[in-house]
Amino acid sequence: MRIFVDATPLSTGGGVQVTIALLLNLQTSHNIAWQALLPEEIQTSLPSALRSDERVSFLPKSSIKNKISLMFKLPNIEKTIAPDVVFTVFGPAYFSAKAPHLVGFALPNLVYRDIGLGGPSFASRLIDVWRRFSLRRATHLIVETETVKERLALQVGIARDRISVVGNSVNPILRRREKMVDPTRTFRFLVPSAYYRHKNLEIVPLVAKCLTDMRPSFDFEITLTLDRQSAQWLRIRALAAELGVQDRVTTLGHVNIASLSEAYSAASAIFLPTLIEVSTAVYPESFFFRRPLVTSDRDFARELCGDAALFVDPLDAEDMAVELLRLASDTDLMTALVEAGARQLDAKFPTTTEKFQMQLNVLSDCASGRRGRSQS
């Protein structure tokens, strides 16, 4: 089987991690021919083994001109590679492949409507029309949860037999560190997320303010992973300063995957106030690093976390603060969540090897025509 891995729609976040894991597995699969195309902008996020692999190529996509150019270049690149199947890791793709085309789905705003952020702009609605059209052209789609499969079928109008579920897994680059955090030090709530509007990160200063008002003696910090020079971090920092909690809301700066293990290990607990997800690596990573998790009371979180998280209203800063304080004050609760997380990781999330085999099975079925626009 010859695979063309198209990762050009990626920019940051969990999609980059999924692509890295896929390519690292392909490197060790000597019976599979493959070529991959990635955006130049994520090149520094890759391990050196991938940056130096001659099968991995890069093109710029930082400007509108670059993106338009990709639409014309990708068909020619596909023709040169002559693959049995094209895999756009997360779409929609910038082109419609001639070969069977498998496309991953990671656009939560297409399958969730009223999420508390107001309606989309006119421009966003137009873009979403194109996204739906593009996704419907794919031969087959991959999602990471049954919840999203059902929503994709209902909201975008794609037949269920054209959608396969391949769950998320912990990236193979990450390494567990068993060292536990000293309970007498500052309690750190880690928010390991790139910035997207639906991640709801602007609520963090309000949560910090509520925590301070509820228990002035509580020594804590809520730590994000946003670039210190980014407009998003500067805006959040300014809001924290207005509320008088600038010392409680911090950032590690951009954290690449090689440093992510250290960030998790230094955390007392993980906090993700996201409004919508199609999946997130934060959940299995929290379980893997044995850190208690507090996240949003939403259908996607309930499916993926089971009883291994505290669930909060992501639009209510006071409710979040109450639960964060309850967690920090109850070591038995923290232990119970960590133990439940270990069980949930084993039961709900495939290993890296298992996930790769599931991806290969879907790719092989697409290449042979067993999974397509009308096959199950």
Secondary structure, 3 states (H helix, E strand, C coil): CEEEEECCCCCCCHHHHHHHHHHHHHHCCCCCEEEEEEEHHHHHHCCHHHHCCCCEEEECCCCHHHHHHHHHHHHHHHHHHCCCEEEECCCCCCCCCCCCEEEECCCHHHCCCCCCCCCCCHHHHHHHHHHHHHHHHCCEEEECCHHHHHHHHHHHCCCHHHEEECCCCCCCCCCCCCCCCCCCCCEEEEECCCCCHHHCHHHHHHHHHHHHHHCCCCCEEEEECCCCCCHHHHHHHHHHHHCCCCCCEEECCCCCHHHHHHHHHCCCEEEECCCCCCCCCHHHHHHHCCCCEEEECCHHHHHHHCCCCEEECCCCHHHHHHHHHHHHCCHHHHHHHHHHHHHHHHHHCCCHHHHHHHHHHHHHHHHHCCCCCCCC
